[in-house]
């Protein structure tokens, strides 16, 4: 007998966010299907291996895809954050950002792309490659290399493989294919935002996109989108990120890199003022690292088994929603 995935108090918070169509699912089966989705991401098991207590695996899998496409899991997490804000339990005095790399299982490879989508991506990549070749030929003042059919075919195959990986948000590294999860959390190790990129993507360019997605709805008025302070490690230290925080009147709790400090001192007065950060407040940056540990407690999140990035991102929002639910049901 498989253990229950939800308590009655937790189901009360989840049920209003699950849509019921004209022809199904039946209301009495919603809970077992939702628990089946939780089981899949918690254990990392295959859909076909799902216990019979959750119903037919194909039905649960189809239901998950419908909920994913309808944005149910993201709406669930946002709604739970709004419920916590209504109770006065969301602390935006400090928001911490960080990222984590997720190894992709070989089952995650081979995402299907429609012929039209692949043709459009291939055409754009081919035009960009031709532009680079023309620029190189112009710089070298040569007529370019002659076109060899076999070589062109090998290039086309490599280009299609790269485009598939890029569309699936999978990056190649020494350890294999990976994705990277960029997230922001509050002071109580609870998630506010998730962004998924390729595994080799740098952290600093995602700092502003993650911060722009912070949106906490209160009982009245506009949603709050500006925390009092934002903490990040040295990977987020850049002039652009600091300027963005300064423009929005947000305190930056980001230490400066040694090379940046050396370059600034080398410029003298033109280098600008020394960068400082609140060392005591930076000690709380570990909250986002503890949040990542919570996320990866589910095996379906610690490793990516989903071919499409939308499915894995839906699992992230589901895991984030369950973290919020645990806190809401624990205090009330």
Secondary structure as UniProt FT lines:
FT   HELIX           8..15
FT   TURN            16..17
FT   TURN            22..23
FT   HELIX           27..43
FT   HELIX           47..49
FT   HELIX           52..54
FT   HELIX           57..69
FT   TURN            70..71
FT   HELIX           72..86
FT   TURN            87..88
FT   STRAND          95..104
FT   HELIX           106..108
FT   HELIX           115..140
FT   HELIX           149..167
FT   TURN            168..169
FT   STRAND          171..173
FT   TURN            174..175
FT   STRAND          176..185
FT   TURN            187..188
FT   STRAND          191..198
FT   TURN            199..200
FT   TURN            204..205
FT   HELIX           206..212
FT   STRAND          229..232
FT   HELIX           234..236
FT   HELIX           239..247
FT   TURN            248..249
FT   STRAND          251..254
FT   HELIX           258..267
FT   HELIX           268..271
FT   HELIX           279..282
FT   HELIX           283..285
FT   HELIX           286..295
FT   TURN            296..297
FT   HELIX           299..302
FT   STRAND          303..304
FT   HELIX           309..331
//
